[in-house]
């Protein structure tokens, strides 16, 4: 095995590191801090949009004369383009350079955030929102790939991913609060997107100076793109997400929903078949199916699917409960969500500290157990109790999956070859996006069915009666309990051997063991990967 490690190190040292040198010193440099800041920044901005659009849509509807049926299109199409192009852009980032895709995606997001704010009518607002999602699809897997490839295992990488995770709750709540406040100013909802454009531009300009240069590709490395695979995956995911989203509006029996769902499944199966064929023939597929056989990769993605389902659905129904049932204003609702941000940052920081000290399986279990607890409390919610007595507890528990999410991010990066970091990040994000689309579609269907059943037993009530609404909200919470519990069972069993994922590997010990001098960080990475394989055997 020593000779294999030496060969791997020698081959890798012929090319420059793909995204900058690996860092082993304890002290943070300005460049390292800048890389973490800009990658976290795009995560923050993407979540900022989700929070802001939640509160600005009613005003947009009034100003641009959107109908009720059109109101969900800006969010739906943004999510559609974001989720469906992740795999393609993840592969492009690995092939042509993560820095390049990050800068292109961020510039695109800046430009179209500005254009959204300038939209003169409802149609342009909807279409530009859809195009905006392409920028997020480009810079998100690139950001994950940059962190995964730049930082070597250790406390710095743990901290980097913990900070990256904190960008999601902080971006969402600041978008929610900022959107509510700015919408009430004379500049109205348009100023929210101008602010979004300015923040994105700031992160993009900073990234231009701090991100490592694009790599000098290894000799013989293929830059080919599997365009047929890209067409199959993108069209399949697009039809699936679109059908699931529309099912919440028109129902499952709508002709186009009934038609698109099976077509999307056929296209996705065709994509898997084609990728398998390309990989076996020695070609370069869009998605290496062998990536799913990496240690814990598939199980981690499933666990993330379940906890993100529960996390996003609970947020959605809590927002409905506060605004529709309790009658709070958008600002009042946003302020009641504020503790969730503090809790989310706490869980991310805690996860970053514990990653190198506690087995990953314990953090996964902790995150899913607390997530399940939040759903149970919401399912048993007593409307007569004060915010402090019940809702505050839910707000503090909902972000607990961040513990699991941080472990999952590190494990996905750690188990994947350095050349496929952005693709791995893209697949990880696809799991999250599908969890949201499928989760909302399935949960809303069950929630509506149970609320309708309750309404039939009480003909003196209407669909908007508080008792009917509350019945639906509680049903949604119990769906989340089931999904989170399933994630707990599968994660507890499938990841039972998951050890400390954030452990620091010693470069000097590797040098002694291999009997060679590792003159480049790329060589040290190759040796560490080879040693991991040796240990796994």
Secondary structure, DSSP 8 states (H G I E B T S, - for coil): -HHHHHHHHHHHHTS--TTS-----SS--HHHHHHHHHHHHHHHHHHHHHHHHHHHHHHHHHHHT--TTTTTHHHHHHHHHHHHTHHHHHHHHHHH-HHHHHHHHHHHHHHHHHHHHT--SHHHHHHHHHHHHHHHHHHHHHHHHHHHHHS-TTHHHHHHHHHHHHHHHHHHHHHHHHHHHHHTSTTTTHHHHHHHHHHHHHHHHHHHHHS-------TT------HHHHHHHHHHHHHHHHHHHHHHHH-TTSHHHHHHHHHHHHHHHHHHHHHHHHHHTT---SS-GGGGGSTTHHHHHHHHHHHHHHHHHHHHHHHHIIIIIS---HHHHHHHHHHHHHHHHHHHHHHHHHTTTS-HHHHHHHHHHHHHHHHHHHHT--TTS-IIIIIHHHHHHHTTHHHHHHHHHHHHHHTS-GGGHHHHHHHHHHHHHHHHHHHHHHHHHHHHHHHHHHHHH-TTS-TT-HHHHHHHHHHHHHHHHHHHHHHHHHHHHHTTT---TT----HHHHHHHHTS---SHHHHHHHHHHHHHHHH-
